[in-house]
């Protein structure tokens, strides 16, 4: 029979320990160290070592591979005094992690040394309950949900694509959703634009959208922009948001939105639909990806741009494409997965098939190329025959 101290002493001889002074040096040198705090939530609420990821000790083995799959990554584990972290370090060693250390003296020693601590932001009990299905996923967690609540996203259009994107982003807890549209609700919209209902016919779409989104989630702020987007207002509006979601139905706005996002270094989650087909991509030249002009350098002639009224739209299609846009937005906010940068996802509803095409930055692109000729915003003529209509 062994008492606890004897058992812990034997464990600590089997693992590596690191002093708070040596850890501080690594942090100051910005070494690639993964810090994991295995204390319980009520303990970490009082403060953590800056940059530490919090995983309660009982969940470490279940969640570590989602946090870090590389077995050679330098990992330092801390608890309150160094005992739970020692047990955790041995457990990770047994799982094949080769470079794990336990912080000697734990968080108490770090705090006693007078080193900087970080006050961990936490969600209220009500929000923990509301977003429980997100928080239980290690790829999101409480930290990811707080990123969503702090995010600001602008929807271009409160129509077919803006409707499902807006509804799911609101439900997910994206903290600020802006909606820009200068159209009113028409009965013909209701076949696909699920933000609106018959009671809003003839009234501004942005008002209907804000009413619905706030009804979905009272946590969020929904901001209406009832206006036509043009070169005089686009910079001011876009500068208020982190990510732009394009659901417009005309080439004039498409090029304006693309160019403004490029100049302001904003990621653009772009979607479009035509009859039974749709496509989604993410334009983010700031990360080295292509822009819309890499695909289509200049707008087409007006007679090559049919309106929704002329071409028609399969009612369910924008629900699929708009939902995919929402997926891409959330991935960008929580920094998970592989966003569709440099990829064009094509969907055919009749064949029920997806295809993915690679798109590359065009060195001859007039906007993001090596020798750009588009150096300022341009208001092209209004190409869609239905002015400022949104799918």
URPE-V845789 format. One record per residue. N is the residue number from 1. RES is the residue in one letter. SS is DSSP state (H for helix, E for strand, C for the rest). PSI is psi in whole degrees, -180 to 180 (* if undefined). Layout:
# URPE-V845789
{{N/RES/SS/PSI} {N/RES/SS/PSI}}
This chain:
# URPE-V845789
{{1/X/C/135} {2/X/C/140} {3/X/C/171} {4/X/H/-44} {5/X/H/-39} {6/X/H/-44} {7/X/H/-46} {8/X/H/-38} {9/X/H/-40} {10/X/H/-39} {11/X/H/-44} {12/X/H/-22} {13/X/H/-19} {14/X/H/-13} {15/X/C/174} {16/X/E/139} {17/X/E/152} {18/X/E/140} {19/X/C/161} {20/X/H/-31} {21/X/H/-43} {22/X/H/-37} {23/X/H/-41} {24/X/H/-39} {25/X/H/-42} {26/X/H/-42} {27/X/H/-45} {28/X/H/-34} {29/X/C/-3} {30/X/C/40} {31/X/C/157} {32/X/C/77} {33/X/E/130} {34/X/E/116} {35/X/E/128} {36/X/E/124} {37/X/E/117} {38/X/C/15} {39/X/C/167} {40/X/C/164} {41/X/H/-42} {42/X/H/-23} {43/X/H/-46} {44/X/H/-19} {45/X/C/-25} {46/X/C/-11} {47/X/C/154} {48/X/E/166} {49/X/E/132} {50/X/C/130} {51/X/C/-5} {52/X/C/143} {53/X/E/137} {54/X/E/121} {55/X/C/113} {56/X/C/145} {57/X/H/-39} {58/X/H/-14} {59/X/H/0} {60/X/H/-51} {61/X/H/-31} {62/X/H/-29} {63/X/H/-12} {64/X/H/-38} {65/X/H/-29} {66/X/H/-31} {67/X/H/-43} {68/X/C/113} {69/X/C/-19} {70/X/C/126} {71/X/C/-11} {72/X/C/4} {73/X/C/139} {74/X/E/119} {75/X/E/134} {76/X/E/125} {77/X/E/136} {78/X/E/152} {79/X/C/-151} {80/X/C/-46} {81/X/C/-3} {82/X/C/1} {83/X/H/-53} {84/X/H/-36} {85/X/H/-32} {86/X/H/-45} {87/X/H/-40} {88/X/H/-40} {89/X/H/-42} {90/X/H/-39} {91/X/H/-43} {92/X/H/-35} {93/X/H/-42} {94/X/H/-26} {95/X/C/-2} {96/X/C/3} {97/X/C/123} {98/X/C/-11} {99/X/C/58} {100/X/E/135} {101/X/E/150} {102/X/E/137} {103/X/E/117} {104/X/C/124} {105/X/C/-12} {106/X/H/-158} {107/X/H/-34} {108/X/H/-42} {109/X/H/-39} {110/X/H/-46} {111/X/H/-40} {112/X/H/-31} {113/X/C/-9} {114/X/C/15} {115/X/C/157} {116/X/C/138} {117/X/E/163} {118/X/E/130} {119/X/C/116} {120/X/C/125} {121/X/C/139} {122/X/C/159} {123/X/C/152} {124/X/C/163} {125/X/H/-39} {126/X/H/-43} {127/X/H/-36} {128/X/H/-38} {129/X/H/-43} {130/X/H/-43} {131/X/C/25} {132/X/H/-37} {133/X/H/-28} {134/X/H/-49} {135/X/H/-31} {136/X/C/-13} {137/X/C/123} {138/X/C/-26} {139/X/C/-20} {140/X/C/-71} {141/X/H/-177} {142/X/H/-37} {143/X/H/-45} {144/X/H/-38} {145/X/H/-35} {146/X/H/-33} {147/X/H/-41} {148/X/H/-44} {149/X/H/-25} {150/X/H/-10} {151/X/C/153} {152/X/E/119} {153/X/E/136} {154/X/E/128} {155/X/E/122} {156/X/E/100} {157/X/C/133} {158/X/C/43} {159/X/C/-139} {160/X/H/-43} {161/X/H/-40} {162/X/H/-28} {163/X/H/-61} {164/X/H/-37} {165/X/H/-46} {166/X/H/-43} {167/X/H/-45} {168/X/H/-34} {169/X/H/-38} {170/X/H/-46} {171/X/H/-35} {172/X/H/-14} {173/X/C/23} {174/X/C/119} {175/X/C/-39} {176/X/E/122} {177/X/E/115} {178/X/E/145} {179/X/E/122} {180/X/E/128} {181/X/C/140} {182/X/C/15} {183/X/C/168} {184/X/E/159} {185/X/C/127} {186/X/C/150} {187/X/H/-33} {188/X/H/-18} {189/X/H/-28} {190/X/H/-11} {191/X/H/-19} {192/X/C/-22} {193/X/C/85} {194/X/C/0} {195/X/C/-24} {196/X/C/159} {197/X/C/178} {198/X/H/-28} {199/X/H/-16} {200/X/H/7} {201/X/C/130} {202/X/C/-5} {203/X/C/160} {204/X/E/136} {205/X/H/-37} {206/X/H/-33} {207/X/H/-43} {208/X/H/-43} {209/X/H/-47} {210/X/H/-43} {211/X/H/-45} {212/X/H/-43} {213/X/H/-39} {214/X/H/-31} {215/X/H/-31} {216/X/H/-43} {217/X/C/109} {218/X/C/-8} {219/X/C/-28} {220/X/C/165} {221/X/E/121} {222/X/E/123} {223/X/E/117} {224/X/E/139} {225/X/E/89} {226/X/C/89} {227/X/C/163} {228/X/C/131} {229/X/C/128} {230/X/C/-180} {231/X/C/-16} {232/X/C/-21} {233/X/C/-12} {234/X/H/-41} {235/X/H/-44} {236/X/H/-42} {237/X/H/-49} {238/X/H/-32} {239/X/C/-15} {240/X/C/-6} {241/X/C/159} {242/X/C/-39} {243/X/E/140} {244/X/E/134} {245/X/E/116} {246/X/E/119} {247/X/C/25} {248/X/E/165} {249/X/C/16} {250/X/C/151} {251/X/H/-33} {252/X/H/-50} {253/X/H/-36} {254/X/H/-48} {255/X/H/-38} {256/X/H/-46} {257/X/H/-46} {258/X/H/-48} {259/X/H/-41} {260/X/H/-41} {261/X/H/-38} {262/X/H/-49} {263/X/H/-33} {264/X/H/-2} {265/X/C/45} {266/X/C/132} {267/X/E/139} {268/X/E/117} {269/X/E/107} {270/X/E/136} {271/X/E/150} {272/X/E/155} {273/X/E/152} {274/X/E/111} {275/X/E/-102} {276/X/C/7} {277/X/E/147} {278/X/E/165} {279/X/E/152} {280/X/E/141} {281/X/E/171} {282/X/E/119} {283/X/E/119} {284/X/C/71} {285/X/H/-26} {286/X/H/-25} {287/X/H/10} {288/X/C/1} {289/X/C/174} {290/X/C/172} {291/X/C/177} {292/X/H/-35} {293/X/H/-17} {294/X/H/-30} {295/X/H/-46} {296/X/C/91} {297/X/C/-38} {298/X/C/154} {299/X/C/151} {300/X/C/166} {301/X/C/152} {302/X/H/-36} {303/X/H/-6} {304/X/H/7} {305/X/C/81} {306/X/C/148} {307/X/C/172} {308/X/H/-38} {309/X/H/-38} {310/X/H/-43} {311/X/H/-32} {312/X/C/158} {313/X/E/127} {314/X/C/120} {315/X/C/-37} {316/X/C/-25} {317/X/H/-49} {318/X/H/-26} {319/X/H/-38} {320/X/H/-49} {321/X/H/-43} {322/X/H/-36} {323/X/H/-39} {324/X/H/-36} {325/X/H/-42} {326/X/H/-39} {327/X/H/-47} {328/X/H/-38} {329/X/H/-48} {330/X/H/-41} {331/X/H/-42} {332/X/H/-40} {333/X/H/-45} {334/X/H/0} {335/X/C/53} {336/X/C/151} {337/X/C/-166} {338/X/C/105} {339/X/C/159} {340/X/C/48} {341/X/E/124} {342/X/C/14} {343/X/E/139} {344/X/E/113} {345/X/E/119} {346/X/E/139} {347/X/E/131} {348/X/E/110} {349/X/C/-35} {350/X/C/-37} {351/X/C/-7} {352/X/C/54} {353/X/E/146} {354/X/E/145} {355/X/E/152} {356/X/E/129} {357/X/E/144} {358/X/E/138} {359/X/C/137} {360/X/C/154} {361/X/C/130} {362/X/C/118} {363/X/C/-23} {364/X/C/9} {365/X/C/134} {366/X/C/-14} {367/X/C/-56} {368/X/C/8} {369/X/C/-177} {370/X/C/-29} {371/X/C/76} {372/X/C/142} {373/X/C/-19} {374/X/C/105} {375/X/C/1} {376/X/C/167} {377/X/C/145} {378/X/C/133} {379/X/C/102} {380/X/C/165} {381/X/C/158} {382/X/C/104} {383/X/C/-37} {384/X/C/132} {385/X/C/-18} {386/X/C/107} {387/X/C/125} {388/X/C/35} {389/X/C/145} {390/X/E/138} {391/X/C/*}}
